[in-house]
Amino acid sequence: MVGGGEGAFIGGVHRMAARLDGHWDLVAGNFQSDPAKSIAFGKTMGLADDRAYADFRTMAESEAKRADRIDAVSIVTPNSTHHAIARAFLDAGIAVICDKPMTITRKHADDLAEVVIRTGLPFILTHNYSGYPMARQARAMIAAGELGAIRIVQVEYAQDWLATDLSGNKQADWRSDPAKAGPGGALGDIATHAFQLAEFVTGLQAQSISADLSAFVPGRKVDDNVNVLLRFGEARGMLWASQVATGSVNGLKLRVFGDKGGIEWAQETPETLLFTPLGQQQRIIRRGGAGVSPSATHATRVPGGHPEGYLEGFAQIYADAAELVRAHLEKRAPNAFAKLAPGVADGVRGVKFIEAAVASSKNNGAWTPVD
């Protein structure tokens, strides 16, 4: 792991998710930019003295030479550092699991995509919400034509934790600094999740968008509220993401409407998917229940009625990553379920979305292609 040291939030989540299914062991890391602190933190994680590294470049070079080298690196650092770290490990022949957004510039995103295509190394992007069983159930139903032709896609991600100035808070400070977070605040932090989920579930790609970005907290240098209209060919969409929505905790919701029916799913109640066929009563599809798709069943760990949620969805991405890495090492094709894991192409899409939204908002919401 690179990043995720003392005071970090997401590093601990990644470590728990990686361990949940028994596929991964943490054996090496550069956890903080301060060399002494990184080495000290590595020791608290139980790492051998020679595998708690002072910097990521030394880690990549050293691990590449070991007979027991790491199978993959997990990158859980601020957005601006993703490219350099990922490139160092890819160049060392090591697979990458990277937090989103993949990079903060299109140039860097394209560079990573080129390296991944050229080397064939696995690259997994941790859009963890696409690992939820009911998100995969919704995708399977749409792919099977149960909703018919898609007409409307509505997705939102509402939080309130940045509704005031949190200067001095480690997590808030880097997310509010364009040099570290990139050109988007809430846009890069949570709107990219909403955007990826909408495209993942529907199988559609937004061709152009019209965006209005706002920074409501005085002095904030990046957006904290995002309104976007999307055009998916014939289908139309709306995306709202906010980190100043008072009273909202982690309100990621998706609704998709076709000419034969509609579905609705919410991350805060992830066990159920609502499905309404045209002219019929609404149905409740439960995780682990009868008749769910093979992809949803594959992403299920315990029987229905025993709630699964955030960590399990995250763990599914790590389980998929494990299959992709094993298949690469064993020179075989991965199973079909692992192919659902977000990859470098999703990373490029996310960066394109961010750049298009920023450009559109600066141009008074002008329709801007996502290309």
C-alpha positions in Angstrom: 0.0 0.0 0.0 1.1 3.6 -0.7 -0.7 6.1 1.6 -3.2 5.3 4.3 -1.0 6.1 7.2 -1.8 7.7 10.5 -4.8 10.0 10.4 -6.0 8.7 7.0 -9.6 7.6 6.6 -9.7 5.6 3.4 -6.5 3.6 3.9 -8.1 1.7 6.8 -11.2 1.0 4.7 -9.0 -0.4 1.9 -7.1 -2.7 4.3 -10.3 -4.0 5.9 -11.9 -4.6 2.5 -8.8 -6.3 1.1 -8.7 -8.7 4.0 -12.4 -9.5 4.1 -12.4 -12.4 1.7 -8.9 -13.7 2.5 -7.4 -12.9 -0.9 -4.9 -10.3 0.1 -2.2 -9.8 2.8 -0.5 -6.5 3.5 3.2 -7.2 3.3 4.8 -3.9 2.2 4.1 -0.2 2.3 5.0 3.4 2.1 2.3 5.0 4.2 3.2 8.6 4.6 5.4 11.2 2.9 7.5 11.6 6.0 10.0 8.7 5.8 10.4 8.2 9.5 6.6 8.2 10.1 6.0 5.9 7.2 8.5 3.3 8.5 7.1 3.6 12.0 3.5 3.1 10.8 4.6 0.1 8.7 5.9 -1.5 11.8 2.6 -1.0 13.6 1.0 -2.9 10.7 3.3 -5.8 11.4 5.5 -5.4 8.4 9.1 -6.7 8.2 11.7 -4.0 8.7 12.9 -4.2 5.1 9.3 -3.8 3.7 8.3 -0.6 5.5 9.5 1.9 3.0 10.5 5.5 3.3 9.3 6.4 -0.2 7.2 4.8 -3.0 9.9 4.8 -5.7 12.3 2.8 -3.5 9.3 0.5 -2.7 8.6 -0.1 -6.4 12.2 -0.7 -7.3 12.9 -2.9 -4.3 9.7 -5.0 -4.6 10.3 -5.6 -8.3 13.6 -7.3 -7.5 12.3 -9.6 -4.7 11.5 -13.3 -5.3 8.5 -12.8 -3.0 7.5 -9.5 -4.6 4.1 -8.0 -4.1 1.4 -9.0 -6.5 -0.2 -5.5 -6.5 0.0 -2.1 -4.9 -3.0 -0.2 -3.5 -2.7 3.6 -3.9 -4.7 5.5 -1.4 -3.1 9.0 -1.6 -4.4 12.4 -2.6 -5.5 12.6 -6.2 -2.5 14.7 -7.5 -0.1 11.9 -6.6 -1.9 9.0 -8.3 -0.2 9.2 -11.6 3.4 9.3 -10.4 2.9 6.4 -8.0 0.9 4.2 -10.4 3.4 4.8 -13.2 6.3 3.8 -10.9 4.7 0.5 -10.1 3.5 -0.2 -13.6 7.0 0.5 -14.9 8.2 -2.1 -12.3 5.8 -4.6 -13.7 3.4 -4.5 -10.7 -0.4 -4.5 -11.0 -2.2 -1.4 -9.5 -5.3 -0.9 -7.5 -6.0 2.8 -7.3 -8.4 5.1 -5.6 -10.5 7.5 -7.7 -10.2 9.8 -9.6 -7.4 8.1 -11.4 -5.5 11.3 -12.1 -6.1 15.0 -12.1 -5.3 15.6 -15.8 -6.3 14.0 -19.1 -2.6 13.8 -20.1 -1.8 11.7 -17.1 -4.9 9.6 -17.5 -4.1 8.8 -21.1 -0.5 8.0 -20.1 -1.6 5.4 -17.6 -4.0 3.9 -20.1 -1.3 3.6 -22.7 1.0 1.8 -20.2 -1.7 -0.6 -19.1 -2.6 -1.4 -22.7 1.0 -1.9 -23.7 2.0 -4.0 -20.7 -1.3 -5.9 -20.1 -0.9 -5.3 -16.4 -4.1 -5.3 -14.3 -5.3 -1.9 -13.2 -8.3 -1.7 -10.9 -10.0 1.6 -9.9 -11.9 1.4 -6.6 -15.3 2.7 -7.6 -16.6 0.6 -4.7 -20.3 1.2 -5.2 -20.2 -0.9 -8.4 -19.3 -3.8 -6.2 -22.7 -3.9 -4.4 -24.8 -6.9 -5.3 -27.9 -4.8 -6.1 -26.0 -2.4 -8.3 -24.9 -5.5 -10.3 -28.5 -6.8 -10.2 -29.7 -3.5 -11.7 -27.0 -3.7 -14.4 -28.0 -7.3 -15.3 -31.7 -6.4 -15.5 -31.0 -3.5 -17.9 -28.7 -5.6 -20.0 -31.4 -8.2 -20.2 -33.9 -5.6 -21.5 -36.2 -5.7 -18.5 -36.5 -1.9 -18.5 -36.7 -1.7 -22.3 -35.2 1.3 -24.0 -33.6 3.6 -21.4 -35.2 7.1 -21.4 -34.1 8.8 -18.1 -31.1 8.3 -15.7 -31.1 10.2 -12.4 -28.3 9.9 -10.0 -27.4 11.9 -6.9 -24.7 11.8 -4.2 -25.5 14.1 -1.2 -23.3 14.7 1.8 -23.0 17.5 4.4 -19.7 17.1 6.0 -18.1 20.1 4.2 -21.1 22.4 4.8 -18.8 24.6 6.9 -15.1 25.6 6.7 -13.1 22.7 8.2 -9.6 24.2 7.8 -7.2 22.2 9.9 -9.0 18.9 9.2 -6.6 16.6 7.3 -9.3 15.1 5.1 -11.0 18.4 4.3 -7.8 20.3 3.7 -6.4 18.3 0.8 -9.9 17.8 -0.7 -10.3 21.6 -0.8 -6.9 22.3 -2.3 -6.9 22.2 -6.1 -3.2 21.4 -6.2 -3.9 18.1 -4.4 -7.5 17.4 -5.3 -7.4 18.6 -8.9 -9.9 21.0 -10.6 -12.9 19.4 -9.0 -13.9 19.3 -5.3 -17.2 17.5 -4.8 -16.9 16.9 -8.5 -13.8 14.6 -8.2 -14.5 13.3 -4.7 -18.1 12.0 -5.1 -19.6 13.1 -8.4 -17.2 10.8 -10.2 -18.7 7.9 -8.1 -22.2 8.9 -9.2 -21.1 9.3 -12.9 -19.4 5.9 -12.9 -22.4 4.2 -11.2 -24.8 5.6 -13.8 -22.7 4.4 -16.7 -21.9 1.0 -15.1 -25.5 0.2 -14.3 -27.1 1.4 -17.6 -24.3 0.3 -20.0 -24.6 3.8 -21.6 -22.0 6.5 -21.9 -22.7 10.2 -21.6 -21.8 11.9 -24.8 -22.1 15.5 -23.7 -22.9 17.4 -20.5 -24.0 20.8 -19.2 -22.7 21.6 -15.8 -23.1 24.2 -13.1 -20.5 24.0 -10.3 -20.8 26.1 -7.1 -18.6 26.8 -4.1 -21.0 27.8 -1.3 -18.6 28.0 1.6 -16.8 31.3 1.5 -13.1 31.1 0.5 -13.4 27.5 -0.8 -11.2 27.1 -4.0 -13.0 24.1 -5.4 -16.7 23.3 -5.9 -18.8 21.8 -3.1 -22.0 21.5 -5.2 -22.5 20.0 -8.7 -25.5 20.1 -11.0 -25.1 18.3 -14.4 -27.4 17.5 -17.2 -26.3 14.5 -19.3 -27.1 13.3 -22.8 -26.7 9.5 -23.3 -27.7 9.4 -27.0 -31.5 9.2 -27.0 -31.6 9.0 -23.2 -31.3 12.0 -20.9 -29.9 12.2 -17.4 -29.4 14.4 -14.4 -26.6 14.2 -11.8 -26.4 16.1 -8.5 -23.6 15.8 -6.1 -23.1 18.0 -3.0 -21.0 18.1 0.1 -23.0 21.0 1.6 -26.5 19.3 1.6 -27.3 19.7 5.3 -28.8 16.6 6.8 -27.4 14.3 4.2 -24.9 11.7 5.2 -23.9 9.5 2.3 -26.9 9.7 0.0 -25.9 8.0 -3.2 -29.1 7.2 -5.2 -29.8 6.0 -8.7 -33.0 5.8 -10.7 -33.3 4.5 -14.2 -36.5 4.7 -16.3 -37.1 2.8 -19.5 -40.2 2.3 -21.8 -40.9 -1.0 -20.0 -40.2 -0.2 -16.4 -38.0 1.6 -13.8 -35.6 0.8 -11.0 -34.4 2.6 -7.9 -31.5 1.9 -5.6 -30.0 3.8 -2.7 -26.6 3.1 -1.1 -27.9 3.8 2.4 -30.5 1.0 2.0 -28.4 -1.3 -0.3 -30.1 -4.6 0.4 -33.1 -3.8 -1.8 -33.7 -2.8 -5.4 -37.1 -1.4 -6.4 -38.4 -2.5 -9.8 -41.7 -1.3 -11.3 -42.7 -2.9 -14.6 -44.9 -0.6 -16.7 -48.6 -0.9 -15.6 -47.8 -3.2 -12.6 -47.2 -3.0 -8.9 -43.8 -2.1 -7.6 -41.6 -5.1 -6.7 -38.9 -5.3 -4.1 -35.9 -7.4 -5.1 -33.7 -8.4 -2.1 -30.1 -9.2 -2.0 -29.7 -12.9 -1.5 -33.3 -13.6 -2.5 -34.8 -15.8 -5.1 -34.3 -15.0 -8.8 -31.4 -12.5 -8.5 -28.8 -12.5 -11.3 -25.6 -14.6 -11.2 -23.5 -11.4 -10.9 -25.5 -10.3 -7.9 -25.2 -13.8 -6.3 -21.5 -13.8 -6.9 -21.2 -10.5 -5.0 -23.2 -11.9 -2.0 -21.4 -13.2 1.0 -24.1 -14.1 3.6 -27.7 -15.1 3.4 -30.4 -12.5 2.8 -31.5 -10.7 6.0 -27.9 -10.4 7.3 -27.1 -6.9 6.1 -24.2 -6.3 3.8 -23.0 -2.8 2.9 -20.1 -0.5 2.4 -17.2 -2.8 3.4 -18.6 -5.8 1.5 -19.1 -3.7 -1.6 -15.5 -2.5 -1.3 -14.4 -6.0 -0.7 -16.0 -7.2 -3.9 -13.7 -4.8 -5.9 -10.7 -6.3 -4.1 -12.0 -9.8 -4.7 -12.4 -9.0 -8.4 -8.9 -7.5 -8.4 -7.5 -10.7 -6.9 -9.0 -12.7 -9.7 -7.7 -10.3 -12.3 -4.2 -10.4 -10.9 -4.2 -14.2 -10.4 -5.4 -14.7 -14.0 -2.6 -12.4 -15.2 0.1 -14.2 -13.3 -1.3 -17.6 -14.4 -1.6 -16.5 -18.0 -5.3 -17.3 -18.3 -8.6 -15.5 -18.8 -10.3 -14.1 -15.7 -13.8 -15.1 -14.8 -16.6 -13.0 -16.2 -17.5 -11.5 -12.8 -14.1 -10.0 -12.3 -14.4 -8.2 -15.6 -17.1 -6.1 -13.9 -14.4 -4.4 -11.8 -13.7 -0.8 -12.9 -10.5 -0.4 -14.7 -8.3 2.1 -16.5 -11.0 2.9 -19.1 -13.3 3.9 -16.2 -10.5 6.1 -14.9 -10.1 7.9 -18.2 -13.9 8.4 -18.3 -13.9 9.9 -14.9 -11.1 12.4 -15.8 -12.9 13.3 -19.0 -16.1 13.9 -17.0 -14.3 16.2 -14.5 -12.6 18.2 -17.3 -15.8 18.5 -19.3 -17.8 19.6 -16.2 -15.3 22.3 -15.3 -15.2 23.6 -18.9 -18.9 23.6 -19.2 -19.4 25.5 -16.0 -16.9 28.1 -16.9 -18.7 28.5 -20.2 -22.1 29.2 -18.5 -23.3 25.6 -18.7 -22.6 25.2 -22.4 -23.0 21.6 -23.7 -19.6 20.0 -23.7 -18.5 16.7 -25.1 -17.2 14.0 -22.8 -14.4 12.9 -25.1 
